[in-house]
Structure formats: structure tokens, C-alpha cells
């Protein structure tokens, strides 16, 4: 009985090892076999995330209202206010750089297209609370970058369309 049980166990182990070996021998799918990345689908997913975050923010505001207390940081609070401002400024840089990529692909002769704006402070975590003086300097620097790019684009559009005062905010 023991011999037959040992033989059965050996056969089962052999089959298991054979199954493992056959799976590891299968090469991973080639890069060309993977489905192509659908950029439209990616943009839909990013848009959905924005909607979900907006809904979450709305729900948080509703929760804060039902408890007669605010869960949202007070903008007057020095640390939370600075962190929130830093997050907004970082978002502005990312929006600027997205516009830069598109504009410079359209016309690389735009003077602002010589260098993308990559400030060293952009890599700081959002938990970082820069000083108001730092935020002031970074905002001024960002304003120069945004003004240069949008000014060049507005001037080009005004020349092309013949419309004046296309971008009066400058």
C-alpha cells in the first residue's frame, strides 16, 4: 500500500512540476501583441477622475454642513493656506506646460518654445508648506512664463485672424 501511495505522490508531483515548467516556458506576450493605447480612453479616464474628485469635494462640503463644523481647511490658516496655494500654483505650471507642448508642436518658432518651464520647486510634495515669500517669488516667476507664452500665442492669433484685443487680460 505504501509503495502505491508513494508512486501516486511521485506522479502527482511530476505532473505539478511539469505544469509549472510549461507555464514558465510560455513567453510573455510581445509588445506588438498588446492592444494599442487608446488616447481618447485615457482622456476619458482622466476626465472621470476630475468628476469623481468634484463629487467627493461636494460630498465633503455637505458632510461638513450637517455636522455644523468644517472639515475643510480654513484658507486663513497659515499652513493649510500655503499648502493649498502651492497645490494651485503647481497645477498652473502643469497647465502651462501642457499648453507649451501643444503650442510648440504647432509652431516651434515661438520665442517661449526654447525651454519648457521646469522650476525646481515643482517636485516638492504637496504636504510641503512653502513660506509666503517663496510663494510670492514662485508666482511672479510663473506669471512671467505664462505671460510670455500666452502673449506670443495671442499675438499670433490676432495677426492671423485680424481680430484685436483677443487676449485683453495681459
Residue frames as qw, qx, qy, qz and C-alpha x, y, z in Angstrom:
[[0.000, 0.886, 0.463, 0.000, 0.00, 0.00, 0.00],
 [0.317, -0.793, 0.093, 0.513, 2.81, 2.35, 0.91],
 [0.421, -0.137, 0.584, 0.680, 4.59, 1.74, -2.38],
 [0.207, 0.592, 0.655, 0.421, 1.49, 2.51, -4.41],
 [0.158, -0.931, -0.277, 0.177, 0.83, 5.66, -2.35],
 [0.406, -0.592, 0.303, 0.627, 4.42, 6.78, -2.90],
 [0.375, 0.164, 0.662, 0.628, 4.10, 6.13, -6.64],
 [0.077, 0.810, 0.552, 0.183, 0.88, 8.17, -6.79],
 [0.274, -0.884, -0.053, 0.375, 2.53, 11.07, -4.93],
 [0.438, -0.333, 0.483, 0.681, 5.53, 10.96, -7.25],
 [0.286, 0.453, 0.675, 0.507, 3.25, 11.02, -10.31],
 [0.065, -0.914, -0.400, 0.015, 1.26, 13.96, -8.87],
 [0.372, -0.746, 0.161, 0.528, 4.46, 15.86, -8.06],
 [0.437, -0.049, 0.604, 0.664, 5.79, 15.15, -11.54],
 [0.182, 0.678, 0.615, 0.359, 2.60, 16.42, -13.15],
 [0.200, -0.930, -0.214, 0.221, 2.63, 19.54, -10.97],
 [0.415, -0.557, 0.346, 0.630, 6.25, 20.27, -11.83],
 [0.384, 0.227, 0.671, 0.593, 5.51, 19.67, -15.49],
 [0.069, 0.848, 0.506, 0.145, 2.59, 22.10, -15.39],
 [0.295, -0.866, 0.020, 0.404, 4.77, 24.74, -13.72],
 [0.459, -0.296, 0.519, 0.658, 7.52, 24.24, -16.26],
 [0.324, 0.481, 0.657, 0.481, 5.13, 24.53, -19.19],
 [0.042, -0.940, -0.336, 0.040, 3.73, 27.81, -17.83],
 [0.353, -0.772, 0.213, 0.483, 7.17, 29.34, -17.30],
 [0.497, -0.033, 0.616, 0.610, 8.26, 28.26, -20.78],
 [0.278, 0.772, 0.528, 0.218, 5.46, 30.32, -22.33],
 [0.358, 0.088, -0.009, 0.930, 6.98, 33.64, -23.37],
 [0.095, 0.594, 0.422, -0.679, 5.21, 36.82, -22.29],
 [0.509, 0.741, 0.431, 0.076, 3.14, 38.48, -24.99],
 [0.512, 0.156, 0.185, 0.824, 5.21, 40.54, -27.37],
 [0.021, -0.403, -0.182, 0.897, 4.90, 44.33, -27.20],
 [0.252, 0.076, -0.498, -0.826, 3.17, 44.30, -30.59],
 [0.309, -0.319, -0.881, -0.163, 0.64, 41.73, -29.33],
 [0.094, -0.456, -0.583, 0.666, -0.59, 44.07, -26.62],
 [0.219, 0.808, 0.520, 0.166, -3.50, 46.29, -27.57],
 [0.324, 0.424, 0.015, 0.846, -2.61, 49.82, -28.59],
 [0.147, -0.402, -0.496, 0.756, -3.07, 52.58, -26.05],
 [0.077, 0.716, 0.565, 0.403, -6.25, 54.49, -26.79],
 [0.227, 0.071, -0.223, 0.945, -5.50, 58.14, -26.04],
 [0.411, -0.408, -0.269, -0.770, -9.20, 59.00, -26.16],
 [0.753, -0.424, -0.502, -0.040, -9.88, 56.38, -23.50],
 [0.543, -0.114, -0.393, 0.733, -7.07, 57.83, -21.36],
 [0.044, -0.233, 0.021, -0.971, -8.59, 61.31, -21.63],
 [0.614, -0.450, -0.410, -0.503, -11.99, 59.90, -20.64],
 [0.732, -0.327, -0.516, 0.303, -10.46, 58.24, -17.57],
 [0.333, 0.007, -0.263, 0.905, -8.73, 61.47, -16.55],
 [0.295, -0.346, -0.195, -0.869, -11.99, 63.36, -17.04],
 [0.711, -0.437, -0.516, -0.195, -13.82, 60.81, -14.89],
 [0.593, -0.200, -0.474, 0.619, -11.26, 61.29, -12.13],
 [0.046, 0.168, -0.079, 0.981, -11.91, 65.02, -12.21],
 [0.547, -0.402, -0.347, -0.647, -15.66, 64.44, -11.94],
 [0.746, -0.348, -0.553, 0.131, -15.19, 61.95, -9.08],
 [0.436, -0.082, -0.371, 0.816, -12.98, 64.40, -7.20],
 [0.200, -0.279, -0.088, -0.935, -15.50, 67.20, -7.73],
 [0.686, -0.411, -0.455, -0.391, -18.25, 64.92, -6.41],
 [0.688, -0.243, -0.526, 0.436, -16.10, 63.96, -3.42],
 [0.193, 0.091, -0.215, 0.953, -15.46, 67.62, -2.66],
 [0.436, -0.356, -0.245, -0.789, -19.17, 68.37, -2.88],
 [0.758, -0.367, -0.533, -0.078, -19.96, 65.42, -0.57],
 [0.540, -0.113, -0.459, 0.696, -17.35, 66.61, 1.94],
 [0.074, -0.213, 0.059, -0.972, -18.88, 70.09, 1.96],
 [0.633, -0.386, -0.386, -0.549, -22.31, 68.52, 2.58],
 [0.740, -0.273, -0.555, 0.263, -20.92, 66.43, 5.44],
 [0.319, 0.035, -0.333, 0.887, -19.31, 69.47, 6.97],
 [0.308, -0.307, -0.122, -0.892, -22.64, 71.31, 6.79],
 [0.728, -0.387, -0.476, -0.305, -24.56, 68.51, 8.54],
 [0.712, -0.272, -0.469, 0.446, -22.13, 68.40, 11.46],
 [0.155, -0.980, -0.092, -0.084, -22.05, 72.17, 11.96],
 [0.499, -0.679, 0.375, 0.386, -18.29, 72.01, 11.60],
 [0.568, 0.748, -0.277, -0.202, -15.96, 72.44, 8.73],
 [0.906, -0.141, 0.292, 0.272, -13.70, 69.61, 7.64],
 [0.615, 0.659, 0.078, 0.427, -12.20, 71.87, 5.01],
 [0.568, -0.227, -0.182, 0.770, -9.06, 73.76, 5.96],
 [0.004, 0.928, 0.239, -0.285, -9.53, 77.42, 6.69],
 [0.629, 0.613, 0.045, 0.476, -7.73, 79.45, 3.97],
 [0.136, -0.910, 0.209, -0.332, -6.69, 81.89, 6.69],
 [0.854, -0.443, 0.238, 0.132, -4.82, 79.07, 8.45],
 [0.015, 0.812, -0.498, -0.303, -1.19, 79.74, 7.58],
 [0.333, -0.292, 0.870, 0.215, -0.04, 76.16, 6.91],
 [0.517, 0.411, 0.751, 0.012, -3.13, 74.82, 5.15],
 [0.350, 0.878, 0.114, -0.306, -3.50, 78.05, 3.18],
 [0.014, -0.722, 0.592, 0.357, 0.10, 77.88, 1.99],
 [0.410, -0.062, 0.895, 0.165, -0.24, 74.22, 1.07],
 [0.502, 0.636, 0.571, -0.136, -3.44, 74.88, -0.87],
 [0.249, 0.895, -0.149, -0.338, -1.83, 77.80, -2.69],
 [0.205, -0.517, 0.770, 0.313, 1.24, 75.69, -3.51],
 [0.503, 0.233, 0.830, 0.068, -1.04, 72.99, -4.97],
 [0.436, 0.818, 0.309, -0.211, -2.82, 75.59, -7.12],
 [0.068, 0.838, -0.419, -0.342, 0.47, 77.06, -8.31],
 [0.369, -0.256, 0.860, 0.242, 1.79, 73.58, -9.17],
 [0.532, 0.509, 0.676, -0.036, -1.36, 72.90, -11.16],
 [0.304, 0.901, -0.003, -0.309, -0.86, 76.18, -13.03],
 [0.123, -0.626, 0.685, 0.353, 2.66, 75.09, -14.01],
 [0.444, 0.074, 0.881, 0.145, 1.36, 71.76, -15.29],
 [0.459, 0.744, 0.456, -0.165, -1.40, 73.51, -17.27],
 [0.119, 0.870, -0.300, -0.372, 1.20, 75.94, -18.68],
 [0.245, -0.428, 0.813, 0.310, 3.47, 73.08, -19.73],
 [0.523, 0.378, 0.763, 0.021, 0.59, 71.23, -21.39],
 [0.375, 0.885, 0.162, -0.222, -0.15, 74.40, -23.40],
 [0.111, -0.757, 0.537, 0.354, 3.59, 74.78, -24.11],
 [0.463, -0.088, 0.847, 0.246, 3.84, 71.28, -25.57],
 [0.489, 0.629, 0.605, 0.004, 0.84, 71.85, -27.83],
 [0.198, 0.945, -0.013, -0.259, 1.86, 75.36, -28.90],
 [0.185, -0.682, 0.617, 0.347, 5.46, 74.42, -29.61],
 [0.519, 0.122, 0.814, 0.229, 4.39, 71.39, -31.64],
 [0.411, 0.807, 0.417, -0.081, 2.21, 73.79, -33.64],
 [0.410, 0.851, -0.094, 0.315, 4.96, 76.39, -34.18],
 [0.810, -0.300, -0.164, 0.477, 8.42, 75.87, -32.71],
 [0.400, 0.429, 0.000, 0.810, 9.48, 79.39, -33.69],
 [0.410, -0.844, -0.205, -0.277, 7.53, 80.87, -30.78],
 [0.182, 0.667, -0.521, 0.500, 10.19, 82.51, -28.57],
 [0.613, -0.463, 0.435, -0.469, 8.82, 80.83, -25.44],
 [0.981, 0.106, -0.071, -0.147, 9.42, 77.42, -27.05],
 [0.390, 0.646, -0.613, 0.234, 13.14, 77.45, -26.42],
 [0.188, 0.155, -0.867, 0.436, 12.81, 75.90, -22.94],
 [0.548, -0.533, -0.580, -0.279, 9.96, 74.27, -21.09],
 [0.264, -0.655, 0.319, -0.632, 9.30, 75.70, -17.64],
 [0.824, -0.194, -0.525, 0.093, 10.58, 73.25, -15.03],
 [0.190, -0.764, 0.349, -0.508, 11.07, 75.05, -11.72],
 [0.336, 0.238, -0.850, 0.328, 12.96, 73.13, -9.06],
 [0.318, -0.076, 0.589, -0.739, 10.20, 73.66, -6.52],
 [0.704, 0.061, -0.304, -0.639, 7.65, 71.81, -8.65],
 [0.641, 0.083, -0.763, 0.006, 8.87, 68.46, -7.37],
 [0.107, -0.215, 0.672, -0.700, 8.16, 69.25, -3.73],
 [0.135, -0.373, -0.918, -0.001, 5.40, 67.15, -2.17],
 [0.236, -0.629, -0.356, -0.650, 2.00, 68.80, -1.70],
 [0.644, -0.635, -0.389, 0.176, 2.43, 68.35, 2.04],
 [0.499, 0.000, -0.101, 0.861, 5.23, 70.93, 1.84],
 [0.066, -0.916, -0.384, 0.099, 4.21, 74.35, 3.17],
 [0.522, 0.303, 0.019, 0.797, 6.41, 76.95, 1.49],
 [0.161, -0.474, -0.330, 0.800, 6.65, 80.38, 3.03],
 [0.340, 0.841, 0.369, -0.202, 4.51, 83.21, 1.68],
 [0.033, -0.794, 0.385, 0.469, 7.71, 84.87, 0.46],
 [0.318, -0.161, 0.854, 0.379, 8.62, 81.76, -1.55],
 [0.385, 0.564, 0.731, 0.000, 5.11, 81.56, -2.95],
 [0.178, 0.896, 0.073, -0.400, 5.28, 85.22, -3.95],
 [0.100, -0.612, 0.619, 0.481, 8.57, 84.71, -5.80],
 [0.338, 0.069, 0.906, 0.247, 7.38, 81.50, -7.48],
 [0.359, 0.717, 0.570, -0.181, 4.12, 83.12, -8.54],
 [0.132, 0.854, -0.177, -0.472, 5.95, 86.06, -10.08],
 [0.194, -0.389, 0.801, 0.412, 8.26, 83.68, -11.94],
 [0.361, 0.334, 0.867, 0.081, 5.29, 81.63, -13.16],
 [0.295, 0.821, 0.313, -0.375, 3.46, 84.77, -14.24],
 [0.032, 0.695, -0.478, -0.536, 6.40, 85.74, -16.44],
 [0.229, -0.093, 0.920, 0.306, 6.39, 82.30, -18.08],
 [0.320, 0.560, 0.758, -0.099, 2.64, 82.23, -18.63],
 [0.199, 0.841, 0.093, -0.494, 2.60, 85.80, -19.91],
 [0.067, -0.529, 0.646, 0.546, 5.36, 85.12, -22.41],
 [0.206, 0.105, 0.937, 0.261, 3.69, 82.04, -23.86],
 [0.243, 0.678, 0.675, -0.159, 0.11, 83.30, -23.89],
 [0.082, 0.790, -0.063, -0.604, 1.23, 86.71, -25.18],
 [0.071, -0.348, 0.741, 0.570, 3.01, 85.11, -28.13],
 [0.185, 0.321, 0.917, 0.151, 0.01, 82.90, -28.90],
 [0.176, 0.777, 0.469, -0.381, -2.45, 85.80, -28.64],
 [0.041, 0.685, -0.312, -0.657, -0.29, 87.98, -30.90],
 [0.115, -0.104, 0.870, 0.468, -0.11, 85.19, -33.49],
 [0.174, 0.529, 0.830, -0.034, -3.87, 84.66, -33.34],
 [0.124, 0.798, 0.209, -0.552, -4.54, 88.40, -33.64],
 [0.009, 0.514, -0.552, -0.657, -2.30, 88.61, -36.73],
 [0.108, 0.070, 0.937, 0.324, -3.85, 85.54, -38.30],
 [0.083, 0.612, 0.785, -0.052, -7.49, 86.40, -37.62],
 [0.116, 0.466, 0.203, 0.854, -7.23, 90.17, -37.84],
 [0.489, -0.756, -0.398, -0.178, -9.09, 90.49, -34.51],
 [0.177, 0.530, -0.426, 0.711, -7.74, 92.94, -31.96],
 [0.403, -0.405, 0.481, -0.665, -7.89, 92.63, -28.20],
 [0.766, -0.019, -0.603, -0.224, -8.12, 88.88, -28.40],
 [0.702, -0.270, -0.543, 0.373, -6.43, 88.48, -25.01],
 [0.060, -0.823, 0.013, -0.565, -7.13, 91.65, -23.01],
 [0.768, -0.622, -0.138, 0.065, -6.01, 90.20, -19.63],
 [0.723, 0.048, -0.080, 0.685, -2.37, 90.89, -20.33]]
